[in-house]
Amino acid sequence: MARILIVDDDVDLLAGQKEFLQAKGYEVLTAGTIEDGLKTAGESTPDLVIADLMMEHYDSGFVFCKKLRDLPGLSKVPILMQTAAPRKVGFTFEAGAAPGREWMKADEVLTKPVPLEDLVGKIEQHLAGSARHG
């Protein structure tokens, strides 16, 4: 089964998502900072990454995604970004390769709290897409 890396500073969210995804058969690695996330990604080569937007700094998720894409062998790994920003402040993000969004290195942005069954659906969708294009 696929290896998933979750990077988030919310330890409860990490534990809950890890337990749920492991029960679905995924191998799950976690990190609480962008530094630990990059180290883990470089050592483990995940098949998919889930990253929080706001960790150490308000833009940590964007920085993490950019640095992750620069690591050897990880330029095409699907990245799902999860954030509470749209719910808290009403600001929304759209991921993708559209003009003007080159800085957005995530493949999709999900609004927290992400229902776990929806998260699994998104994971399966992106893993299937990366298998076709990888």
Phi, psi and chi 1 to 4 in degrees:
 res  aa     phi    psi   chi1   chi2   chi3   chi4
   1 MET       -  163.3 -174.9   53.7   87.1      -
   2 ALA   -68.9  150.5      -      -      -      -
   3 ARG   -98.5  125.3  177.2 -179.4  -62.1  141.8
   4 ILE  -118.5  134.9  -62.1  171.9      -      -
   5 LEU  -109.2  126.1  169.9   61.4      -      -
   6 ILE  -111.2  126.2  -52.7  171.1      -      -
   7 VAL  -119.7  113.9 -176.6      -      -      -
   8 ASP  -160.6  144.4 -158.9  -58.1      -      -
   9 ASP   -87.5   -0.6   60.0   -8.5      -      -
  10 ASP   -90.8  102.4 -179.0  -26.1      -      -
  11 VAL   -63.9  -32.6  -65.4      -      -      -
  12 ASP   -67.9  -41.8  -66.5  -30.4      -      -
  13 LEU   -64.0  -45.3  179.9  136.1      -      -
  14 LEU   -56.3  -48.5  -80.7  178.8      -      -
  15 ALA   -63.1  -44.9      -      -      -      -
  16 GLY   -65.8  -47.1      -      -      -      -
  17 GLN   -66.2  -39.9  -72.8 -175.0  -15.7      -
  18 LYS   -60.6  -50.0  179.2  178.0 -177.4  174.1
  19 GLU   -60.0  -45.0 -178.2  178.9  -24.3      -
  20 PHE   -64.0  -46.4 -176.8   80.7      -      -
  21 LEU   -69.8  -34.3  -67.0  173.8      -      -
  22 GLN   -64.5  -38.1  -76.3  178.8  -32.7      -
  23 ALA   -64.5  -24.7      -      -      -      -
  24 LYS   -85.7   -1.3  -65.9  -71.2 -174.1 -178.3
  25 GLY   100.4    3.7      -      -      -      -
  26 TYR   -83.8  148.8  -66.9  101.5      -      -
  27 GLU   -86.0  124.7  177.7 -176.5  -11.9      -
  28 VAL  -122.5  126.6 -178.4      -      -      -
  29 LEU  -111.9  149.3  -53.8  168.1      -      -
  30 THR  -132.2  156.5   60.4      -      -      -
  31 ALA  -149.2  145.5      -      -      -      -
  32 GLY  -101.6   -4.7      -      -      -      -
  33 THR  -138.6  162.7   65.6      -      -      -
  34 ILE   -66.8  -35.6   63.1  170.4      -      -
  35 GLU   -61.6  -48.7 -177.7  179.1  -36.3      -
  36 ASP   -64.7  -36.9  -71.8  -16.1      -      -
  37 GLY   -63.1  -43.0      -      -      -      -
  38 LEU   -67.1  -39.7  -68.8  169.5      -      -
  39 LYS   -63.2  -48.1 -178.3  176.8 -173.9  -78.1
  40 THR   -62.8  -43.6  -59.3      -      -      -
  41 ALA   -61.9  -43.3      -      -      -      -
  42 GLY   -64.9  -32.1      -      -      -      -
  43 GLU   -85.3  -26.9  -66.5  171.9  -10.2      -
  44 SER  -114.4  -13.9   66.6      -      -      -
  45 THR    46.7   73.3  -46.8      -      -      -
  46 PRO   -67.0  156.4   25.3  -33.1      -      -
  47 ASP   -83.3  -21.6  -61.8  -59.6      -      -
  48 LEU  -157.9  145.9 -177.7  136.3      -      -
  49 VAL  -124.0  137.4  174.9      -      -      -
  50 ILE  -115.5  121.9  -57.8  168.8      -      -
  51 ALA  -129.1  142.5      -      -      -      -
  52 ASP   -76.9  150.8 -172.9   20.5      -      -
  53 LEU   -77.6  -52.1  170.7   60.7      -      -
  54 MET  -106.2  107.2  -65.3 -174.8  -72.8      -
  55 MET  -119.5 -108.2  -70.5 -178.7  -85.5      -
  56 GLU   -60.1  -37.3  -65.1   98.6  -31.0      -
  57 HIS  -132.6  164.2  -55.9  -74.6      -      -
  58 TYR   -61.2  -23.0   68.0   91.0      -      -
  59 ASP  -113.1   16.9   62.9  -11.9      -      -
  60 SER   -54.7  -38.4  -68.3      -      -      -
  61 GLY   -63.5  -40.5      -      -      -      -
  62 PHE   -64.5  -43.9  -66.2  133.4      -      -
  63 VAL   -62.7  -45.4  171.8      -      -      -
  64 PHE   -58.0  -48.2  171.7   78.2      -      -
  65 CYS   -60.2  -43.7  -69.2      -      -      -
  66 LYS   -61.5  -47.8  167.1   68.0  172.4   92.5
  67 LYS   -67.1  -36.1  -71.2 -178.2  176.2 -176.1
  68 LEU   -62.3  -44.8 -179.4   80.6      -      -
  69 ARG   -61.5  -24.5  -65.4  -86.3 -169.8 -136.2
  70 ASP   -84.8  -10.6  -69.3  -20.5      -      -
  71 LEU   -74.0  143.4  -69.1  175.0      -      -
  72 PRO   -56.1  129.7  -21.5   30.8      -      -
  73 GLY    80.4    0.8      -      -      -      -
  74 LEU  -118.2   11.1  -64.9  174.0      -      -
  75 SER   -65.8  -23.5   64.5      -      -      -
  76 LYS  -111.6    1.8  -57.7  -74.4 -174.2 -157.1
  77 VAL   -63.4  132.1   66.6      -      -      -
  78 PRO   -64.0  137.0  -17.6   28.8      -      -
  79 ILE  -123.1  122.8  -57.3  172.3      -      -
  80 LEU  -104.3  123.7  -56.0  179.2      -      -
  81 MET  -100.7  134.9 -175.3  173.0  -70.0      -
  82 GLN  -118.9  139.0   52.6 -174.4   -1.3      -
  83 THR  -153.4  149.2  179.3      -      -      -
  84 ALA   -93.7   -1.9      -      -      -      -
  85 ALA   -54.0  -46.4      -      -      -      -
  86 PRO   -60.1  -37.7  -25.4   34.8      -      -
  87 ARG   -73.4  -38.6 -172.0  174.4   46.3   79.3
  88 LYS   -79.8  -41.6  -71.8 -176.2  177.0  178.9
  89 VAL  -122.0   -4.5  -62.9      -      -      -
  90 GLY    81.2    4.1      -      -      -      -
  91 PHE   -88.3  128.0 -170.9   80.8      -      -
  92 THR  -110.9  156.3   59.9      -      -      -
  93 PHE  -123.9  143.6  -59.4   95.6      -      -
  94 GLU  -122.1  128.5  -71.6 -174.6   42.3      -
  95 ALA   -93.8  165.7      -      -      -      -
  96 GLY   132.0  179.3      -      -      -      -
  97 ALA   -98.0   19.0      -      -      -      -
  98 ALA   -64.6  151.5      -      -      -      -
  99 PRO   -54.3  137.4  -24.5   32.8      -      -
 100 GLY    89.5   -7.1      -      -      -      -
 101 ARG  -116.5   21.4  -73.9 -164.0 -130.4  129.0
 102 GLU   -59.7  -28.0  -65.2   82.6   10.7      -
 103 TRP   -71.9  -19.9   56.9  -88.1      -      -
 104 MET   -84.7  102.4  173.2   71.2   83.7      -
 105 LYS   -90.8   -3.0  -59.2  -60.4 -178.8 -173.5
 106 ALA   -81.5  150.0      -      -      -      -
 107 ASP   -84.3  -26.5  -65.4  -69.5      -      -
 108 GLU  -158.0  146.5 -172.2  164.7   -4.7      -
 109 VAL  -113.5  126.1  179.1      -      -      -
 110 LEU  -112.7  140.1  -51.9  172.0      -      -
 111 THR   -88.7  126.2  -59.6      -      -      -
 112 LYS   -74.4  148.1  -74.3 -178.9  175.5  178.8
 113 PRO   -76.9  134.5   27.5  -31.6      -      -
 114 VAL   -87.8  118.4 -178.6      -      -      -
 115 PRO   -56.0  134.2  -23.9   34.3      -      -
 116 LEU   -60.7  -38.3  -66.4  173.1      -      -
 117 GLU   -66.4  -36.2  -71.0  -64.0  -20.5      -
 118 ASP   -65.0  -39.7  -67.8   -7.8      -      -
 119 LEU   -60.9  -44.3 -177.3   61.1      -      -
 120 VAL   -61.0  -42.2  169.5      -      -      -
 121 GLY   -60.4  -42.6      -      -      -      -
 122 LYS   -66.7  -40.8  -66.5  -66.0 -176.2 -178.6
 123 ILE   -60.1  -49.6  -70.7  168.0      -      -
 124 GLU   -61.6  -41.0  -69.3  174.0   -3.0      -
 125 GLN   -60.7  -47.8  173.3 -171.8  -17.3      -
 126 HIS   -73.2  -34.7  -75.2  -83.0      -      -
 127 LEU   -65.8  -40.4  -72.5  174.0      -      -
 128 ALA   -64.3  -40.3      -      -      -      -
 129 GLY   -66.4  -39.4      -      -      -      -
 130 SER   -71.9  -30.7   68.2      -      -      -
 131 ALA   -66.5  -37.0      -      -      -      -
 132 ARG   -71.7  -33.0  -76.4 -166.0  -59.2  -88.9
 133 HIS  -105.3   -5.3  -61.6  102.8      -      -
 134 GLY   -83.4      -      -      -      -      -
